[in-house]
Structure formats: C-alpha cells, structure tokens
Amino acid sequence: QVQLVESGGGLVQPGGSLRLSCAASGFTFSSYAMSWYRQAPGKVRELVAAIRSDGGSTIYVDSLKRRFTISRDNTKNTVYLQMNSVKPEDTAVYYCKAHRWSTDYWGQGTQVTVSS
C-alpha cells in the first residue's frame, strides 16, 4: 500500500522557519522523483520544488529558491522542505508527490499558516 505522509506543518510567525517532512512507504522511494506542491485557499495547486530520485538535481519556483530548500534521504524514504524567512503568502496546504514515468502518488497534505 502506497503511503506519503506529510508532517511538520503548523502555525509560524513571519520570518520564522519550518521544516516539512514526507515519509514514503509502499514503493521504491529511491526510484522516484519527489516534489513539494502547495495550494492556498481559492488558488490552484502549484509546484514549489522538486528533486531527482538520487538527490542529484533540484528545481525551484524562482520566487522561492532563496528561501526554500528541498532535500531527501533515501535511507529514510523521506523528502524534506526547509522553509526559511516565511511570509504570510506562504500560507497553504503543502503536499508531497512521488513521480516516475506516468505514475504519481500524492500525500494528504499538511497545513502551514504564517501569521503573527
């Protein structure tokens, strides 16, 4: 049974930091590229960052790459999103996705709220 379980979300003040985790099981994690997406209320889901299956390459939305860092640990079947200097506009549900060829797996999401 494939599972992607996000954690680490919550309430954080503007300028603070948060690290999201996504624990994977039920498939060969190291064979899949992993991504983080987010969806703010009333908006479409958007890509935040992605990382190659071996961790050797990453991509970011230009507006976020100075503040967010994606990483993965294939020994722990986990992908991370380090979020620094967060802003109220970062408030959203954050989802992780596993991708290989035509197969996509999604997690259930974790809420991040940036507010003072």
C-alpha positions as CSV (number, residue, x, y, z in Angstrom):
1,Q,0.0,0.0,0.0
2,V,1.5,3.3,-1.1
3,Q,1.6,6.0,1.5
4,L,3.0,9.5,1.6
5,V,2.6,11.1,5.0
6,E,3.5,14.8,5.4
7,S,4.3,16.3,8.7
8,G,5.8,19.4,10.2
9,G,3.2,21.9,9.3
10,G,1.6,24.4,11.8
11,L,1.5,28.0,12.8
12,V,4.7,30.0,12.3
13,Q,5.3,33.7,12.6
14,P,6.5,35.7,9.7
15,G,10.3,35.5,9.3
16,G,10.4,32.1,11.0
17,S,11.4,28.7,9.8
18,L,9.7,25.4,9.3
19,R,10.8,22.0,8.1
20,L,8.3,19.8,6.4
21,S,8.8,16.0,6.1
22,C,7.2,13.5,3.8
23,A,7.6,9.8,4.8
24,A,7.1,7.4,2.0
25,S,6.2,3.7,2.0
26,G,4.9,1.0,-0.2
27,F,7.0,1.8,-3.3
28,T,10.7,2.0,-4.2
29,F,11.3,5.6,-2.9
30,S,14.8,5.9,-4.4
31,S,13.4,5.3,-7.9
32,Y,11.0,8.3,-7.8
33,A,11.5,12.0,-8.2
34,M,9.8,13.8,-5.4
35,S,8.2,17.2,-5.4
36,W,6.5,19.6,-3.0
37,Y,3.4,21.5,-4.1
38,R,1.2,23.9,-2.3
39,Q,-2.3,25.1,-2.5
40,A,-3.6,28.3,-1.0
41,P,-7.3,28.9,-0.4
42,G,-9.0,29.7,-3.6
43,K,-5.9,29.1,-5.7
44,V,-4.7,26.3,-7.9
45,R,-2.1,23.9,-6.6
46,E,1.4,25.0,-7.6
47,L,4.8,23.4,-7.7
48,V,7.2,24.6,-5.1
49,A,10.3,22.4,-5.6
50,A,11.4,19.0,-7.0
51,I,14.3,16.7,-6.5
52,R,15.6,13.9,-8.7
53,S,15.4,10.4,-7.5
54,D,19.1,10.3,-6.4
55,G,19.0,13.8,-5.0
56,G,21.5,15.0,-7.5
57,S,19.4,17.7,-9.1
58,T,16.7,20.1,-7.8
59,I,14.4,22.7,-9.3
60,Y,12.5,25.5,-7.6
61,V,10.0,28.1,-8.4
62,D,12.1,31.2,-9.0
63,S,10.4,33.2,-6.3
64,L,11.0,30.7,-3.6
65,K,14.5,29.3,-4.3
66,R,16.3,31.8,-2.0
67,R,14.1,30.8,1.0
68,F,13.1,27.1,0.5
69,T,15.3,24.0,0.2
70,I,14.2,20.6,-0.9
71,S,16.3,17.5,0.2
72,R,15.8,13.8,0.5
73,D,17.2,10.9,2.5
74,N,16.8,7.7,0.5
75,T,17.9,5.7,3.5
76,K,14.9,7.0,5.4
77,N,12.5,7.2,2.5
78,T,11.8,10.8,3.4
79,V,11.8,14.1,1.5
80,Y,12.1,17.4,3.3
81,L,11.2,21.0,2.6
82,Q,13.1,23.6,4.7
83,M,11.2,26.8,4.7
84,N,13.1,29.9,5.9
85,S,12.0,33.6,6.2
86,V,8.4,32.6,5.7
87,K,5.8,35.1,4.7
88,P,2.0,35.3,5.1
89,E,1.7,34.4,1.4
90,D,3.4,31.1,2.1
91,T,0.2,30.0,3.9
92,A,-1.2,27.0,2.2
93,V,-1.6,23.2,2.4
94,Y,1.7,21.6,1.3
95,Y,1.6,18.3,-0.5
96,C,4.4,15.9,-1.5
97,K,4.3,14.0,-4.7
98,A,6.2,11.0,-5.9
99,H,6.7,10.7,-9.7
100,R,8.1,8.1,-12.0
101,W,7.1,7.8,-15.7
102,S,3.3,8.1,-15.8
103,T,2.8,7.2,-12.1
104,D,2.1,9.9,-9.5
105,Y,1.4,9.4,-5.8
106,W,0.2,12.2,-3.6
107,G,0.2,12.7,0.1
108,Q,-2.8,14.1,2.1
109,G,-1.1,17.5,2.8
110,T,0.0,19.4,5.8
111,Q,-1.3,22.9,6.7
112,V,1.2,25.7,7.0
113,T,-0.1,29.0,8.4
114,V,2.1,32.1,8.6
115,S,0.7,34.7,10.9
116,S,1.6,36.8,13.8
